Amino acid sequence: MKRTAIDFLRVDRRTMQITTRVDAEREDRQFWWGRTPEERLNHAESLRRLNYGSQVTDQRLQRVLAVLERPWS
């Protein structure tokens, strides 16, 4: 069975820890540095799908080409 973004974002509401922002950021860095690049990328993709929806994220990126003329100075 394929895991969805919601499976990655479950919150354990039985415990609570009060901490400072600095300590929380340090713990976050340690947590993510302990993950493989593939795990980090998969989580970023799940957050992208959660924020924008799968309909938008399944589309391909548009190519944009702009030609600018640079002044000769």
N, C-alpha and C positions, 0 to 999 in steps of 0.2 A: 504494500500500500504506500502510495506517494505521500510524503509529508507536505503540509501546506504552511504558509507563512504564520498562520495562527498557532500551529504546533510549536513553533520556535519562540513564540512570544507569550507563553503561558506564565502567569504570575503566581507564586506561592504566597498566599495571603495569610498563612498561619504564623509566619515569622515577620518581625519588624526590627530594623536596625537603624539607629539614628547616627549619622556621621556628618562630617564636614564635606563641602564640595571638593576640596583638595584631596581628601582621602578617597572620596568616591571616584574621582578622575584617575587617581593612581591605581585603584583596584580595577577599574575598567581597562586601563592600559595593560596591566598584568594579565587580565583575563584574555584580552584579544591577542596579545603577543604570544600567549600560550597556545593559540589556535593555529592551524595550518593556513597558508594563503587560500587554499580552496575553501575551507570553512568560512573564512572572513568574506570571501567573494560571494559565496552562497548566501550568507546572511545579508550582505548589502543588496543582493538581488531580491531577497524576500522583503526587505524594507521598501525597496523601490516598487515592487508589485503591490504591497500594502498601501503605500501612499498614492500611487497613480492608477491602480487597478490593472487587472491582467489584459483588458482590452487595449489599453494604451501601450502597455509594455511589450505586447506581442508584435506590435508594428515595427517595421524597420525604421532606422533613422533616415531623415531626409538629407540629401546632399545639397549643400549650399555653396555656390561658387560666386565670388565677388571679385571683380577686377578693379583695382584702384589705380588711378594715375597719380604718380608721385611727382610733386613739383621739382623741377630741376633748379635747385638753388645752391 
